[in-house]
Amino acid sequence: MRYAYNPVSVGDYLGRYDLSKPFYAYSCETNRPGTTPVYRLSKGTDIFYTISEVERYQAIAKGYTVQLFANLCLNLPTDQPQLIRSLSIPREFENRDPDK
C-alpha cells in the first residue's frame, strides 16, 4: 500500500497552472530516500503545501513563511499503484480542518 500525502500543490495553489494528470507525494519504500522536498507555506490563517520551487519563491515574495515539512517520493503520471491510502496533512499532522 502506498501512503500519499495531500493536499500538496505542484504549482497550482496560487492559481498559475492547470494540471491534467494526478500525482502523489508519497512515503518512500524501504531503503529509498525521499528526494522531493514538501514545503509548508503559511501567511496568517492561509496554509498550503507545495513541491514546486517556483511556487515556493512566489509565495515568499507574497509574504508567506516557509518550513520544510518532509522529503518524500513523487510518482510518475504513468505509475499505477494498486492501493493508495491518502493521508490529509492538516488532519493527520496538524489536527486541523483543512477547509477552515
TALINBEL-V700803 format. One record per residue. RES is the residue in one letter. NEAR is the number of other C-alpha atoms within 12 Angstrom. D_FIRST is the distance of its C-alpha to the first C-alpha in Angstrom with 2 decimals. Layout:
res = (RES	RES)
near = (NEAR	NEAR)
d_first = (D_FIRST	D_FIRST)
This chain:
res = (M	R	Y	A	Y	N	P	V	S	V	G	D	Y	L	G	R	Y	D	L	S	K	P	F	Y	A	Y	S	C	E	T	N	R	P	G	T	T	P	V	Y	R	L	S	K	G	T	D	I	F	Y	T	I	S	E	V	E	R	Y	Q	A	I	A	K	G	Y	T	V	Q	L	F	A	N	L	C	L	N	L	P	T	D	Q	P	Q	L	I	R	S	L	S	I	P	R	E	F	E	N	R	D	P	D	K)
near = (14	24	24	27	34	31	31	36	33	33	26	24	25	25	13	15	15	13	14	9	13	20	26	34	40	36	30	23	16	9	8	14	16	20	17	26	28	36	35	34	34	22	17	10	14	20	29	37	38	39	38	28	23	20	30	32	20	22	31	20	14	16	15	24	23	27	22	20	25	25	23	29	27	31	26	14	14	11	15	14	17	9	11	20	17	21	21	24	29	23	17	15	16	14	11	14	14	19	12	10)
d_first = (0.00	3.79	6.53	9.52	13.02	15.84	18.60	19.13	22.14	22.76	26.46	26.76	27.28	30.93	31.43	32.00	29.52	28.43	24.90	24.27	20.70	17.57	15.71	12.97	13.64	10.49	10.12	11.07	9.95	12.47	16.02	15.48	17.53	16.98	19.80	19.55	21.44	20.74	24.06	25.05	28.29	30.59	34.07	35.38	32.95	31.26	27.94	25.33	22.77	23.04	22.12	25.39	28.20	30.76	29.65	29.66	33.27	34.27	33.05	34.96	38.02	37.70	37.71	34.06	33.08	30.20	27.86	25.00	21.90	19.38	18.72	15.34	14.13	14.81	13.55	16.40	17.48	17.08	13.38	11.71	7.90	7.38	4.94	5.71	6.92	10.27	12.28	15.98	17.78	21.10	20.00	17.60	19.63	23.10	23.54	25.12	25.05	24.19	26.77	29.64)
